[in-house]
């Protein structure tokens, strides 16, 4: 209508036909473009034919005389039809290419998204802590394992220097690089940091350069693991080696010392019966007998430390054992009248173990408690059932004595370590050995000048 109104064959608005075809192709794809090109060709050709044969005339000139030849009209129709189809085909080609590019882009975005998810899953799933830092050593990423090991959230450390998380890290890193002459990577190093509840954590870490797409270093990757359990295991292995050596020594000691000691004791007893001794000789005889008892106790302790008795175990009422030990203790030389005993036992208070070893364990613990209170104090013995099914019994022996220095807490259970002038350093080592052989655990809490609490956790039933 617009072409007809504005001059028909002479109208410049025939250019609007390709615009309609372009929009149709964009929204209706190739088939829609071809259909609109065909419809435009038909309508434009029909309009010019009707004008040529005089069926219709331009509205603005009712008496208009038609001066165009058939060849010119045909050429105009042909040129427009060809242009319509060319536009339809070109636009449809561009649309298809655009759709193909969009589909490829969507596919690449999906692959990139999946790759990013895979990358994040791998980083978050590994048991090692992974931290990325920039050249200023500010934290840029912090995986889940790093949060679990350090007890810190990424939101708490993001953008902070790594020394805030691992104090002294930069200093250690610089020293290692300077010593080894490495500028990009450190294969293995260790650092001790404070974790939750001020607990020391031993971390083993490695450092690698973080490189961008232009092969430029933009930071460093720190990969670390908690080695605390491994270090504890190494200590246990070392302890087992020492105990194995002690076992060999004990076997030799029992053979080399007990036989001559038995002969010596028999001779001394014979002499004691047949001789009438004055006060000086009697005192000397008592010194010899005490020396004999000390040697026998030392050999017995050696054997108990090296080879706990794994047989002869039964259901034991720990209350009876405690009563027997206390009764024997009150008649001994280490007891003090100013010691107040507080006993708080649960019911039932039974365990599965070797009665003789339980007596030895309690004797050593009470002996340490009493000797830490030379002027008297309070000795507290209590038992408590642990866990819902009551599979464990906890025995606590507390004193109000001198206490233990914090730096010595880990040493007191080591064989031959003692702070006493006449001690052998085997008491707590034997206790630890007995507890371990029964499948239990021991914990010591002490504060200098305020006293010590030793807690022993033992199974109430036989381990199957």
C-alpha positions, 0 to 999 in steps of 0.5 A, a space after each residue: 500500500 505504501 509503495 502504491 500510494 507513493 508512486 508505484 514503480 517510481 516509489 523509493 519505499 520499495 526498500 522496505 521489503 528487504 527490511 521486512 524480510 530481514 526481520 522475518 528471517 531473524 525471528 522465523 529462521 530460513 524458512 520464514 525468510 524464504 516465505 516472506 521473500 516469495 510473498 514480497 516478490 509476488 505482491 511487488 510483481 502484482 502491483 507493477 503488473 496491475 499498474 502496467 495494464 491500467 487496472 490501478 492508478 496511483 492515488 495522487 494522480 487519477 489521470 496519470 499516463 503510464 510511460 514505462 515500457 514492458 522491459 523496464 517494468 520486467 527488469 524492475 520486478 526481476 531486480 527486486 525479486 532477486 534482491 529479496 531472495 539474496 537478502 533472505 539467503 544472506 540473512 538466513 546464513 548470518 542467523 545460522 552462523 550466529 546460532 551456531 556460534 551461540 550454541 558453541 559458546 553455550 557448549 563452551 560455557 557448559 564445559 568451562 562450568 563443568 571444568 570449574 566445578 571439577 576443579 573446585 571439587 578436586 580442591 575441596 575434596 583433597 585431604 591436604 590444605 591448599 592456600 594460594 597467596 599473591 606476591 605480597 603473601 596475602 591469602 587469596 584462596 583457602 580450601 575446606 581441608 585448610 579450614 578443618 586443619 586450622 580451624 579458621 574460615 576462609 571469610 576470616 582470613 581472606 586478604 590477610 597475610 599468611 603470617 596471621 594464620 601461620 606465624 613465622 611462615 614468611 621467615 621460615 620460607 625466606 630462610 629455606 629459599 636462601 639456604 637452598 637457593 630456590 626461588 620457585 619451589 620448596 618440596 618439604 618443610 615443617 612448621 608448628 602452629 597453634 590450633 584450637 584450644 592453644 593446641 600445637 599442630 605440626 604442619 608439613 608444607 610445600 610451596 610452588 610458584 603460581 603462574 598465569 597464562 603469560 608464564 609470569 609468577 603471580 603468587 605461590 601455592 602452599 600445600 600442607 598437611 597435619 603431621 601431628 598424628 604422624 609425629 605422635 606415631 613416630 614417638 610411639 614407635 621410638 618408645 616401642 623401640 626403647 621398650 624393646 631394648 629395655 625388654 632385652 636388657 631386662 631379660 639379661 638383667 633378670 638372668 645375671 642379677 637374680 641368680 647371684 642376688 638369690 645366693 647373696 640373700 640366702 647367705 645373708 639370711 643364714 648369717 642373720 640367724 646364726 650371728 649375734 650382732 651388736 648395734 653397729 653390725 645390726 644397722 649394717 645388716 639392715 642396710 644390706 637387706 634394704 639394698 637387696 629389696 631395692 635390687 629385687 624391686 628394680 628387676 621386677 619393675 624392669 620386667 613389668 615395664 618391658 613385658 606386661 602380663 597379657 594373661 591372667 585377666 579377669 573381672 575385677 572390682 576396682 573398689 577392693 583393689 583401691 582398699 587393699 592398696 590404701 591399707 598397705 600404704 598407710 603402714 608404709 614409710 611414705 604415708 603422712 598423717 596429715 594426708 586427707 583421703 577423699 574417695 568417691 567411687 561409682 557403682 558398678 566399678 568393675 574392669 577387665 584386667 590383671 589384678 596384680 598389675 592393677 595393684 601395681 598401677 594404683 600403688 605407683 599413682 598413689 605413691 607419686 601423689 603422696 610423695 608430692 605432699 611431704 607436709 600433708 594435703 588432700 588425696 582424692 580417688 574417684 571413679 566414673 563410668 564413661 560413654 552411654 553404654 558404660 564400656 569404660 571406667 575412668 579412675 582419677 587420682 588427684 593430689 594437692 601437692 607441688 605439681 609438675 612444670 608444663 614443659 615436663 608434662 610429656 616427659 614424666 611417662 618416659 622411662 628413667 625420667 625423674 625429678 626425685 633425688 632417689 627415684 628410678 623414673 620407672 613409676 609412671 612409665 610402668 603405669 603407662 605401659 600397664 594401661 596400654 597393655 589393657 587397651 586404655 588411655 592415660 591423661 595427666 593434668 598438672 599445675 605447678 604449686 596446685 597439684 596433679 590429676 592423673 586420669 586412667 581410662 580402662 575397658 570394663 569388658 574384654 576386647 573381642 
